[in-house]
Amino acid sequence: MQPDALATPALPSRLPKVGTTVFTVMSALAQQTGAVNLGQGFPDFDPDPALLAHVADAMREGLNQYPPMAGVPALRQRVADKMQALYGRRYEPESEITITAGATQAILTAVLCGVGPGDEVIVLEPCYDSYAPAIELAGGVVVRVPLTPGRFRPDFDRIAAALTPRTRLVMLNSPHNPSATVWTRAEMQRLAELLAPTQTLLLSDEVYEHMVYDGVDHVSAASVPGLAARAFVVSSFGKTFHVTGWKVGYVAAPAALSAEFRKVHQFNVFTVNTPMQHALARYLADPGPYLGLGRFYEAKRDRFRAGLARTRLRPLASAGSYFQVVDYSAVSALPEAGFCEWLTREIGVAAIPLSAFYEGGFEQGLVRLCFAKRDETLDAALARLQRL
């Protein structure tokens, strides 16, 4: 028998419930149909040329080999300085900041280092689709607590009821994907009070930290002492600087948590793209680009919402992130996934069903649109949506 004729060994799935993500499906359908893709969350415009020039400089300078496992020291220093300036907490660059291969790797690594078989992890639905698979890979138990339907605020009675002696981790995301809500300081402090008598850790996903609008403040877990002491704070340079394909992020955590995080990190990716790290460190010398990001995206949000006002879609509030949730109940009675497919094929605009962010789906007649696009892209999408 030839070797290639041998039967492939059976491989029990570590993630038997996981298939192709809705983001991949809708992006493929948008490409197939020529639809304007407002589904997947990525910009369709270029980053600052100055940032790209820093990358080219770093490459030409020979900065192309392995950096330190935890990240380029200059970049960790910049992150520590930024977090102290914005959130009032000093993280030590040497022992408390780790550069990661994007926020998704940071989330998986934090879960793998902090969660063991049988540990419970509270996730607040709707939630980003990588959370539950990360918990399952660690052998943990996903405990789903819904945010209030329609408003997407935390329900602290339900969170308190879900906390048990087996709760190892709570996963928080603010500004929130997909709902575009932002937790208030009072809400963050209430969470700190709930967790105070426990040994529960916190993963605070803050990748949209600089995208907040209408005078709303982003309240980082780093700025709340009762949370910072137990938190892995995750952010993303890709989201902040319009370079999602670079896959560079970071985690800030107390030294004891960072030490455990790095044990997993070093055998997961070990380290992260060297010239990009040096480029980011140089670019971060000027805080202007990230401090101005809210104004940049607020203008796009306002342009998009003004156009939506000329459709039968009803936009919900969008206080942060680069997403806009809309209620389509005046347009169609289709379920959310069916409406997104119809919208893509017949109207030429791709969206994401909010039900995809819930286990088993939860139908509310809501879909998510992304406004991190060039003005001409938004205008093209709005011209099509105004046919509704």
N, C-alpha and C positions, 0 to 999 in steps of 0.2 A: 504494500500500500504506500502511495506517495505521501510525504509529510503533509501536503496541503489538503489531502483527502481525509485527514483525521478530524474527528468531531471536535468542535470547540467546547472546552469545559464549561459547565454551567456556572454562572456567576450571579448569586443572589444579589439583588439590588440593595444598596445602602439607602437609596431614596426611591422606594417603589411608587410613591404617589407623584413623583416629579416627572413632568414631560417638558416639551418645548415651552418657553415662557410666552405669555401673551404679547410681550414687547417684541420678541422676534417674529411672532406670527403676524402682528399688525404691521410691522415695518416691511416684512416681505410682501404683504398684500398691497401696501402703499406703493412699493416699487413696481409690483406687477401691474397695477392699475393706473399708475401715474398720478396718484393722489398726493396732495400736500401732507407731509408727515408731521402732524402735531401730536403724535402718540408718544414715541420714545423720547425721553428727556435728554436731549443733547442740543447744543447750539449748532446752527448752520453757518456761523460766521467765524472768522479767523481770530486768533489771540493777538495781543499787542505785538507788533513787530519787534519791539525792544526785548521782549521775553524770548522770542525766537533767535534774536541776535546773540543773547546770552548763551543759548544752547550751542550755537555754532562756535562761539568763542571757546566754550568749555571743551568741545570736541577737538578743536584745533590745538588747544593747550595740552592735549594728551590726557584729559580727565575721562578716560574710557574704560578703566579697569574697576575691579570691585571696590566699592567704598566700605567704610565700617558697617558692620551688621546692623546697628541701630540707626544708621543714617549719617550723612555728611554733617560734621560738627557745626559748620556755619549755618546750615539750614535748621538744625535743631535749636540753635541759639536764636535765630530769627523767630521761630515758632514760640519759643518761651517768652521772648520780648513782646511779641504781639499779644499773647494771652494775658500777660501781666498788665499791659496797657489797656486792653479792652475789658478784662474780667476781674482784674485785681488779685489774681492768684499767681504766685511765682512757682513755675515748674522748673526743676533743675534739668538743663539740657542733657547732661551726661547720663542721668539715671531715670528721668521721668518723661522724656519725649522720644518716640520711636517713629521713624519714617516708614510708611507701608506702601505696598503695591495697590494703591487705591483704597477707598473706604470699604469696599466689599471684602477684601482680604483682611482689613483691620477688624471688621465685625466678626468674621469667621474665626480669626485668631483669638480674639477676646473671648468668644464663646468656648472655643476648644480649651483654652487655658483655665477658664473659670467654672465650667459646667462638667459634671461627671454623670455617669449612668444613674438614672432615676431622679436627678435633680430637676426641680420645676423652674421654668422660666416664663415670666409673664410678658406677653406681647400685647400691645394695644392696637386693636383692629379698627380701621384698615391699616395694614402695615406693608412695608417694602417686602418684596417676595423672597429675599435671601435670608430673612430672619429664621423662619421655621426650619428650612433645610439645615442651616448651621446648627441649630439646637439638636435636631435629629441625628446629625453626624456625630455630635458629642455624646449621644445616648441620653440626652435630656428629654423632659416632658414639656411640651408646649401648652401653656395655659393662656387661653385667649380671653381678653377682656375688651369689650367693645367701647370705643369712644361714643359719645352721645350721637345718635343718628341725626344727620342734617347740620348739626353745629360742630361736631367732632371735638368736643371738649372732654377732658378727663372726668370720669365718673368715680370719685374717690371712695364712695361706698362700695362699689363693685371691686375696685382695686384692693381695698382693705379686706374684703371678703375672700379674695383670691390669694392673699398672702398666707402662707403656712410655714411651719418650721422647715419644710422641704424646699421653700422658694430660695433659689440660689442667685437669681439674676432678674432684674426688670429691664426691659428694652424700651427706651424712650426716643422719640424722633421729633425734634422741633428746631426750625420750621419743618412742617410736616408734609411728607409725601405719602399720599396723594392730595390731601384735603387743603393744603396751603394755610392751615391754621398755625398760630404761634403761641406757645405756652406763656402765661403771664408769670411774673415773679411770685405772686401769691400762690399760683398753682405749683410752681417749683418748690416753694417753701412747704406747701402742704404735703407734697410727695416726700420731702426730707423728714417731716414729722412722722409720716407713716413708717418710713424705713428706719428711723432712729433706734427703736428697740431691737432691731434685727441685725443679722450678719449678712443681709442680702446685698449683693453688688448691683451696680447700675451701669448699663451701657447707654451712653447718651450720643445719639447719632445727630451731629450738628453740621452736616455737609452743606446746608443752605444758610449757614450762620450769617452771611453778609447780605442776604437777600430778604430784607424786611422793609415794610412800606407803611406809609401813612403815620409816621412818627412812632410806630411800634418798636420796642426794643427787643433784641434777641437776648434772652436770659440763659446764659450758658450754665450747665451744671458746675463748671469751674468756678462760677461766681457765688455759689450757694454752699457754704462750708459743710453743711450736713449731707450734701450730695458729693462734693468734690472728693472727700476722703474715701469714698467707696466707688468712684466712677472711672470708667474708661471713656474719655471724651474723644470722639472720632470726628475728623473733618477731612476735606478733600480739596487739594489744589486744582484738580481737574474741573470741579464745579465752579470754583472761584475765578479761575483764570481762563475759562473757555477752552480747556485742553483735556476733555474727558478721555481721549484716547491715550494719554500719557499714563494713566493709572498710577498717580502718586497722591498719597494722602498721609495722614499722621494720626497717632494716638498719644494723648496726654493722660497720665495716670500716676498716682502716688508710687514711690519707688518700689514698694513691696509688690504692688500689682504689675508694674512695668517689668520687674524681674521675671515674673511668671509668664507674662505676655511674650517676652523676648525668647524664652525657652522654646515656645512653639514657633514663633516667627522665624528663628534661625534655621529650623528644619522644614519650614513651609516654603518661603521664598528666599530666605537668608538675607537678601538685601535688595535694593531697588535701584533702578536706572541712574547711573552716575552723572552724566552730563546734565540731565534734567534737574537733578538735585542741586548741582552747583548753580545752574541758571536760576532756579527758584530762589535760592539764597541771595543771589545778587539782586534779583527783581524785588524781593521783599524789603530791600533797603528803603524803598519809597512806599509808605502805606497808602498813598493816594489811590491806586487801582482798586484795592479791596474796600477801602473806606467809601469810595464812590460807587460801588457796585449796586447798592440799594437804589440810588437815584437812576442809574442806567436801566435797571430792570423795571423800576416803577413806571418809567415812561413807556416801556414796551407793554406792561400790563394795562396801563390806562388806554393806550392806543387800541389794544385788543378788546378791552371791555367796551370801549366806545363803539367799535364795530359790531360786537355781539348785541348791543342794544338795538340794532337794526335787523335782528333775527328773532325767531321765536324761542331761542335758547335762553334760559334764565341763569345768569352767572351767580354763583355763590360768592361770599366774601373771599378775597385772596390777600392775606396779610403777609405771607412770606413764601419762599421757594420761587420757582419759575413755572408754576402750574396754576391752571384755572379750572375749577370744577364747574360744570354746567348741568342744569336740570333740563332734560329734553321732553318732559311729559306733555308739553303743548304740541310737540311734533309727532310723537310716535308712542305706541303702547308696546313696542318690541322690548324684550329683555335687553339688558345692557350690552352683552356680547353681540347679539343679533343686530342691535342698533349700530354698533361700531362697524360691523361688517357692511351693513347697508349704507352707512354714511361714507365709508371708504369707496365702495363700488359705485354708488349712484350720485353722490354729491362731490366726491373727490377730495375728502379730508379725512385723515386717519386720526382716531382718538383711542383712548384706553378705557375699558369698562371699569368702574370703581369696584364692581363685584370681584374682579381679579385679585383685589387686595384683601379679600376675606376668605377664610377656609370654607369651601363648599359654596361660595358665592353668597351675596346678600343684595337683593335687588332693591334699589332706591330710585331708579330712573336717572342715574347720574353717570357722567363720563368725565374723564380728565383730559385736558388739552395742555400743550406746552407752548409758552410764548417766548422761549429763548431762541428766537429766530430773527432773521433780518426783517426790516420793516416791509420789504417787498414780498417776503414769504408770508408774513402775517396778512398783508393786504390781499394777496392772492387767495389765501384760505378764507378770509372774510367775504370776499366777493362770491365765493362758492356757497358759503354758509348762509348768505343773505337770500339764497334761493329757497331756504326752508320756510 
